[in-house]
Each structure stands twice: as C-alpha cells, then as structure tokens.
C-alpha cells in the first residue's frame, strides 16, 4: 500500500509544477478570459429580467434574539448552543391560523410516515390552527415528481418545496404563472406582520427570488464550507494537520497502513483547497471565465491524479463506489473522507451510541499553496417552497403558518416542530434533552422544516464537544468567504445548455484515476466552447455587464441557474465523488 521511491520522485516534480500553476492563477484567469469568443447571447432570459432582486422586494431583516448563544456567529457563521432553555419561550399565545385545510408537497430522504392518524402532524396542525396534509415523495426521485406535477398545475399542491438541485428547466418562466408573488405580503416593512419570517437573513430570501420578484419561502443553510474532508480524530489523536495540498497527500499516505486506508475520494475538498469557482469568475478585463477554463480547476484535477497515484485511496473509492464511503470511514477502514457538514453530527450520534469514544473532526480549511483559502459563499437557502396562486385569504393564512414554522430555537413551537409532543414522541433526560420514543421513529420525520425554517443554529446540545468544534471551525472559515459573480440571482439558462457541463463529471473521475490526462481536459474545454460554451458565456456576460452598469455592488452578486443540479443534498450523506 505504499508508493515506490520512483513515484515519490515524480510526485515531487508534479508538485513543483502544480504549485507554480496555482500561484499564476490570477494572471492566467485574465488571459483565459481574453480567449473567449462571444457569439450573440440566446434570449432565454434577458439582462433586465435576470437582474438582482431589488432590495425593496425583499423582507426587511429584523433579528430576534430569544436565547444568547454560547458561541455567537462571526460574520455569518452559525451560532452554537450548549443547552435548551428552561423554560422554553412561548412564541404564540394561541394558534394563528383560521382553520383552513391545505396540501403540501415535500421530499424526504427516509421512511415516509403515515399522514393519517399521525399524532405529530395532528399536534403541529392544531398548534398552527391550519391543517396541512403532506404529499411526501422520495427525495432521490423528487425531481422527476416535480417535473410531472408542474406540467399539470391544476393538480398541484397548495404549497410546494423545490430543492435548489431540483429546479426544473424554464422554471423562471413558469414561476410567474403558477406561484404567488409574495412581495406584496412580505417585501420591506410588510414582513412586520410575520416577525419570525423577518428573522430569516436576507441571503436566504435572495435564493427564493425570480425575475426581480420574491416568490419563495426559504430553508436556510450554512453560508460557508458545506462539504470538506474529515479525519478520525479518535484513531489519530496526535495527528499533525496539513497546511498545504501536498501535505494532505502526505497525511493520507502516512496513514495507509495497519489495515487502514488513508482516504476515500477527495474531489470536493480539492475544489476548496484550490479555490475552484462554482461556475464563473471575472477576468481582469471584465470577461467571464467558466470554472472548467480556470487554472484552479486544472490544478485541482492534477492534484487528484496524484492523490490516486499515491495508493492511499480505498479500492472501493477507486472503483467509484461512493455510496458506502461514509460507512467505510465510520467503521475505521478509511481514516479520511469528504462529506457534508450535516453528516458530522449524524455520524457522531449514530456511532457514539455503540462506541462513546468515536470522534471525527474536519481538517482546517487550507489553500493548496499554504496561503489564504478562498471559500465561495453558498446560496442562502438549500430549498425554497412556493405557494400556488390563490385568493388573498388563503395566502395570508399560509404565510401565518409559515411564520409559525419559522419559530426560532428556544421556543416551544420549535421544540414541537422538531421533536413532536413530549410524552408521546420524546421524553426528557436528566439534562432536559429530548429522547425519541418508538412512536417518534414512525411519525416524526422532516416535513414542516422543508416548507420554511428559522435561521440555521447549531443546537445539537447532546454533543457539546461537537457544538464547540463546529462553531469554532465555521467562525474561522467565515474570514475566507467571498461571493462569486451573480450571487443572490436565480438565472434560467437557455434549455440547449442544460447538459453542456455533463461530460466533465466523467472526465474528472477519469483524470483522477489515471484513465485520462490533462490533454483530454484541454480537448474537452475546446469542445465545450464550440458546442455552446461561448454562447453561454455571452448570455451570462450580458447579464453581468447590465448588473455592473446598474451599479450592483459585489455584495449583491452569485450563481444559481434554473437548471442547476446543486451541490448539497438534504441528506448530507458524507459521500464525495470525483
């Protein structure tokens, strides 16, 4: 499982070349921009309609601080709490609803609970004063379900959740005809009627705006690193943390021994270390450069090829079996794994039940050359939900229900929505923490939270070491966050470009595993340009130029397309692909 001296020598040569490439990245990006041709932009969505949602169309942000966090957020990082308030704050004196009955369509990555005779649904509906009947679908096939129901809007549920990675093609046009414009109800100070919705940060609302108007209700998410490399800190208690990409390979090589493999696939981590943009960056001359054209992308692929050549990657990962990556890590077969940050607490909870010493930590976020990392800001909401067009009384009642569901941590309503009914779905242990009952396993599943959710907090109070480590890690990373072009915008790309990037998914895997090399990347980029990439660049360039001419600030800009496949799933499975 160790590499030969010859391979080590070759790796040294590759490292020096790759480091030089990374250091030249900024200048090379500008040069690449000059290579862009620029045919006429296709007219799927013109620059005026694709512009940033105006500030007066978004709710005025008004923070509610019911509970003082033990670890306050820093520059947008997630605050952490070590205990549940006692007593809980009562957010509502009486149910806010008018007694209406409505349907809601949501995804679920788990066992779908019964919707009839479910004490959890009955209790939340009663507390809201509004009856919501769920139409829950398998999250893994939810995109197909969405496409089918949106094609027949007459049969559409009253309230529909759409994950960012399941946004259907041409949704930017469909949203105006099917769903309610919420700006008249929530924009500016109008949101004062719904104070818990006003407590949701502006970035989350931006992710739910289309064509300059607000249409959706957000499920907020972390704004920094959402997927990175973790290591088994219980098995490697004295590990020296890598400070460069080269040292990361040294780390996994040195720990490929004694029946352990160093790592699973680390492609997502590589994109962070090398600062690979999510889609577009702006060259020095103001011309857009796609991620596959950047030297950062190229250097990350070169590093991945070196990682796989080191012999430290588990054979199942080499075979592209990513479904079991988290299990290989949690069982100790593999000591390093890339995964979503949500997987961290899930894995701790799952494994400490049988092994209290189990522990895992994320590596410090590093830049490939040891400099300052670049972390591209994630969209403010992982999902948005939409209300089907209806009369004013219906929309008002559903927004009242949304305000109830946005009750923040520390309230009795938050406890009910997340844990169910005390004595039925949970009991309190000696520390006052909810312990699920057998009935909860059947009835309480994530459902209401996918309609709208309060600001993200870290309140896994049964894992105090995790809360502290997570809070400190995200606070440190906040200093590295930058906003990519088009931040806060939902852009519907012309349909002919929907699969333009698809070949790169397989190419990334092939280059990493030595089945292809960087000359194949060069050929793929040229094919991308000639097959529509230049037209796509022109399409985005028109939007970008109009944005600049309109005086939009850098704090108002990101990239979310109506055909975006997304990078985060609601499952945070802990697997990673290259």
N, C-alpha and C positions, 0 to 999 in steps of 0.2 A: 504493500500500500504506500510505499514511499517512492519518491522520484529519484531518478539517477542523477549523477553529477553532471552529465551532458545536458539533461533537461534543465537543471538548475542554472547552468551557464547560459543557455539560450534564453531562459526567463529573465536573467539579468539584462541581456541585450534588449529584449522586448520592453522591459520596464523603463529603461532609459529613454527609448523611443516614445513610449506611451506618455511618460511624464512631460517630455518636450511638447508633444501634441497638445496635452491638456493646458500647458502654460501659454500656448499660442492660440487658444480657443477664441478669445475675444476678437483678435485681428482676423482670424480665419473666417469667423462668422460673417464679418462685414464683407470679406472677399466673396464668400459664397452667395451673399445677397446680390452682389453685382452680376452673378451668373444667371440670375432669374430672368426669364424672358418676360412674359406678361402679356398674354392674349387678352381679349375682351372678357370682362367678368360676366359669367352667366347670371341671369336675372331671376334667381330663386327668391332672394330677399335683398332689397336694395339697401344702401348705406343708411338711409334715413330711418327705415323701419327696424334695422338691426342695431340701432344705436343703444347706448346705455339707457336704462330706465331712469327717467328724471327723478331727482330727489323728492319732488313733491308728490310723486306717485307711490312712494314707499311710506310705511308707517314710521312715525316719529319714535325713535328708540328712547324708552324710559325704563331704566334698570330698576328692578325690585330686589332688594337685599333683605330677605327674611331671616337668613341664617348666616353668621360670619364664618367663612371657610377657614379651615386650619392651614390651608396652603392656597393663598389668593392667586388668581390668574395673573400672568405677566404678559402684557402686550398681546392679549387674545388667547393665551394658553388656558387650559381647563383648570378651574379651581378644584381643590380636593377637600373632602370632609372625612373626619375620622369617627364621627358618631352621628346618630339620628337624634334630632331634637326631641326633647321630652318636657312638656307635651308638644305634639305637633300643632302647627298653626292651622286654623280652620279658614280656608280661603273663601268659602261660600257659606252664608248663613242659611240659605235654602237653595233648592235646585233652581238653576237659572232658566231651564227650558220651558217651553209652552206645551209640552206633551205630544209633540209631533213624532211621527214614525218615518224613518228613512233607511235607505240601504247604503252600504259602504263596501267597496271592493279594495282588498289589500292583499299583499303577498305574505307568505310565511315560509321560513326555512326550518321546518319542524313538523310535528304531528298536528294536523288541523283539528281543533277542538270542536265539540258539538255546539251549534248555535242555538238550539232549542233546549230549554231546561238547564241552561248553564248559569249557575249561581253567580259567577264572576260577571258575565255580561249583564245579568239582571241587576246586580248591585250598582255597577257603574252607570247604567242607563237610568236607574232610579235616582241616583245622586245628581245626575245631569238634568233630569227632567225631560230628557229627549231620548227616544228609543232608536238605537242604531242596530240594524240587523246586518251582520257581516256576510259578505261573499268572499271567502278566503280561498286563494289559489296557491299552488306550489310555487315558491319563489324561483325555482330553477327553470320553470317554463312560463313564468308570468308574462314575459314579453310577448309570447305568442298569443296568450289570452287577451292581453291588452289590444293587440292589433285587431283581433277578431271583434271585440266588443266596440271598439272605436269605429269600426266600419258600419256598425248598426247602432247609432247613438240613441235611438228611441228606446232600446233595451238597456241602456247604460245605467249603472247605479247612480244614486244621488251624489255620492262622494267617492272619488276615485284617486287612489295613490299611484304615482308613477315614479319609480326609481330613476335616478339620473342615467343609469346604464340601460334602461328600457324605454327611453323616449322614442316614440315611433317616428319614422321619416315623415317629413312635412307637418310635424306637429305644430310648428309655428303658424301655419295657416289654419289648421283645424281648431286650435285652442280658442280662437275668436268666435267660432260658430257654435261650439259645443259647451264651453265652460263660461262661468260667470266672471266678469271683470270685477275684481274686488276693490279696486282703487276707490270707488265712491264710498265704500264702507270702512276702509282701513287706512287710506292714504293720509299722510300728515297727522294732524291732531284728531282726525276722525277715529283713530285707533284708541283714543282715551276711553271709549265705551267698552273696550276689551283690554284691560290693563295687563293681563298675563300674556296676551299676544304682543303688546307693546314692549314687553320684557325680552323678546327674541331679537338678537342682534341683526343689524342691517344686512350683513353679508348673506345671512340665511334667506332673507326676503328677496335679495337680488337674484338668487338662484331660481326663484319661482316667478320671475317676471319674463314676459314675452312681448316683443314688438313695442317696447316702451311702456307697457302697462302691467299691473300686478294681477296675476291670475291664480297663484297657488299659495298654499299654506305649508310651511317648511318643517322638515325633520332635520334639525341642525346637526352638524358633525364637526369633528376636530378641524382646525384651520391649518395645522402644521403637518408634520410627518404622520401619515396614516398607515404606512407599511414599511417595516425595516427589519434588520437582522437581530435575532435574539440568540443568546447562548445559555447553556445550562450552568448557571452560576453555582448550583449546589454541587455539581460534579467538577467544576473548575473554580474553586474558591479563591485561588491565588493568581488568577489569570491577569496578564498584563494586557490592557486594552490597546488595540491597534489605533494608530493615528494617521495612517495613510492606506491607500488601496493595496499597495504592495504588502504592508504589514498584515492586512486582513487575510491575504493568501497565506502568509507565513503562519498566521494563527491557526487556520483550518488544517494546514499541512501538519503542523506540530501536534495537533490533537487527533490525527488519523492514526490511531494505534490502540493496542489493548482491547480489541474488539469493537472499538468505536470508529465511526466515520466522522470526518471533520464537519461536513456540511451537506445540506440539500442545495437546491438551486438558489442563486442569489441575484437574479436579474433585477428585481425591483430595488434591492439595496444598491446595486451597481448604478442604477439611474439616479439615485440620490447622491451617492458619493461623487459621481462625475457631473452632477448638475444638469442632467438631460432635461430639456424643457418638455412640458406636457404636450405641446403641439407646435406653437410658433414662438420665435424670438425676433427681435428687431435688430437689423444690422446697423452699423454706424451711419449708413446713408439713408436710413429710414425704410429700407426694403425688408419685407418679411422673409424669414428663413424657416423652413419646416424642420422639425426635430430630426428627421432622418438625414438631413443635409448637414447637420452640425458636427463639428469635431468632438463635441461632448458625447454624442451618440456613438460615433465611431470608436472613441477611446473606451467607452463602456463595453462595447462588443469585443474589443481586443482584450480587455481585462477578463471578460467572461471566458474567452477561449483559453486564456492562461489558467484560470481557475479550474476548468475542466481538465486541462492537460496535467495539472498537478497531481491528480489521482485522489484528491480529498473529497470528491463529490460521491455520495452514495450511489451505487449502481442503479437503484430504482429511479433516482432522480435523473441519472444519465439516460435511462430508458423512457424518460418523460412521464413517469408515474408520479404525478404531483398530488393526487387525491389522498395518498397516505403520508404525505410529508410531515404533517403535524404529529401523526401517531409515531412516526419514526423518531422524531425529536422528543416527544413526551416519554417514550419508552427508553430513551437513552442510547438508541442505536446511532443517532446523529446528534452532534453537540451544538450545531448552529443551524438556524432555519429563519428564512424570511417569512413574516406573517403580518396580518393586520393588527393594529394595536388593540382592538377589541378581543382578539384571541388571547392576549396576555392574561387577563383576569379569568377568562373562561378556563384556560389550561390550569391556572393555579387552583381554582375551585374544584375542578374535576380531579386533579391528581393529589391534592393535599388531603382529600377525603380518605385516601388509602396510604399516602406517604407524606406525613406532615413536613418532612424535610425538603420536599420538592421545591425547587426555585428556578426561576428564569429571569433574565434581565435583558433589555435591549442594549446593544453597543452604543456608545456615544456616537452621535451623528458626526461624520467626518467628511472632509473634502479629499478627493483622491490624492492630491499633492500635499496634504497636510495643512493647507491654508484654511480660509473661512468657507464653510459649506454654503451652498445655495439651496434653499428649500422653497419650492414653488407652492404658493398658497393654494390649498384645496378649495373647491367650491363650498359655499357656506351651508349648503344643505345636501344631504345624500339622496333625499327623496323630497318630492312635493306632492301635495294632494290638491285636487281640484273639485269645485262644486259645479254640478251640472246647472245650466241656466234654469232659473226658477223665479217665482214671484218674490217680492221683497220680504214678505213674512217668513218664507222658507229660508232664504239666505240669511236673514237676521238670526233665526233660531239656530241654524247650523254654525254660524260664527260664534254664537253664545256657547254652543257645545265645544267648539274649538278653543275658546277662551278657558273653559273648564279643563280641557285636556292639557292645556299649557300650564297648569298649576305647577309651580316650581318645587324642587326638592325642599323638604321641611314642612310641607303641607300635608294634611290628612288626605287630600284629594290625590296628591302624587303617590302616597302610600297605597291608596286604593287602586289606582290605575296600574301600578307596577307590581303589586303583590296580592291584590284581591282583598277578601274580607277576613279580618282577624277572627280566629277560632274556626273558620271554615277552610280558608286557603293557606293560612300560616298561623303559627304560634310565635311568641316572643321568647327568646332565650334569656339567660341571666344578664346579658349585656343589652337587652332590648332590641335585638336584631331579629328580623323575620325569618322563620324556619318553615319552608314549604311543607304542606301536608300532602298526603297521597291524592286528595281531590284536586289540589293545585296542579299536579302533574297532568291531569286530564283536561282541566278547564282553563287555566291561566296561561295564555300564550301571547306573545307580542301581537297586538292588533290595533288598539286605540293609539299607541305611540306612533304608528305609521301614518296616522291621519294628521297629527301635529304633535310636536314635542317641545318641552321647555328648553332653555339653553343647556348645553352639554355641561355636566358636572361629573366629577369622579367621586362617587359616594358608595364605593364598594367597602363599606365600613367593616365587614368581616375580614378584610385583608389590609390591615393598617400599614404593613410594610410596602404593599403594592401601591396604596394611595400615595404614600410619601415618595416612593421611587418614581411613579408615573408623573406626579406633579412637578418634581424637580427636573425630570427629563424633558417634559414638554415646555417648561419655563425656559430652560436652556436653549431649546430649539427655536423658540419664538424670535430670538435675535437674528436667526438666519432666514426668516421668511420674507420672500419677495412676491409681488403679484405679477403674473405673466400678462402679456397683452390680452385684451378682451375680457379681463376679469369682471365678473358681475354681469356677463352678457350670455343670453341663450341665442345661438345663431343656428338657423336652419340651413344646412348646406344643401346645394342642389343635389337631387337624387342620384345623378350619374356618378357622384363621387363617393357614394356610400361604402364601396368596397375598395377604394383606391389604396388604402394602407394595409389591407389584409395580407398581401404577400410577405410583409415584413415580420409578421408573427412567426411564421415558419422559418424565415431566414434567420431571425435572431436565435432560434433554437439550433439551427444547423451550424451557424458560425460558432456558437458556444461549444458544441460537441465535435468540432473539427470536420464536419461534413461539407462545409463551405468556408470561404475565406473572405477577406475584405475586398478582393476584386469582385466577388459576387455582390457585395454591398454596392460598390460603385455602379455595377450594371443595373442593379435594382433601382437605384436612385435615378439613373438616366431614364429607365422605363417609367418610373413614377412621374417624372417631369413631362415626358412625351405623351403619357396616357391620360393626362388631365391635371397633373400637379401644377403646371404653370397656370392653367385656368383657375385652379383652386386658389393659388397664390394671389392672382389678380382679383378674385372675388373677395378674399379677406383684405387685400391691400386697399380696396376701395372703402371698405368699412373702417379700416384703421385710419386712413387719411381723413375721412369725414369726421371721425372721432377726434383727431388732432385739431382739425380746423374748427370744430365745435368747442374747443377749449377744455375737453375732458381731461381730468387730472389722472396721474398714474395710479392714484388710489381707487379709481373707479374702473379699472380695466381688468380680464380672464378669458378663458376659452372653454365654452361648453356648447357643443353643437347639438342640434336636434337629432342627429344620428349617432351621437357619442355612445360608445359601448361601456364607458365608465371604467374606473379603476378600483372601486370599492364595492363590495357586495355587502348586503345586510348581514351576511353570515360571519364575516371576518374569520374565514376558515383557517388562516395561518399557513395556507399553501402559497407557493410562489412559482411562477413559470418564467422561463427564458425563451 
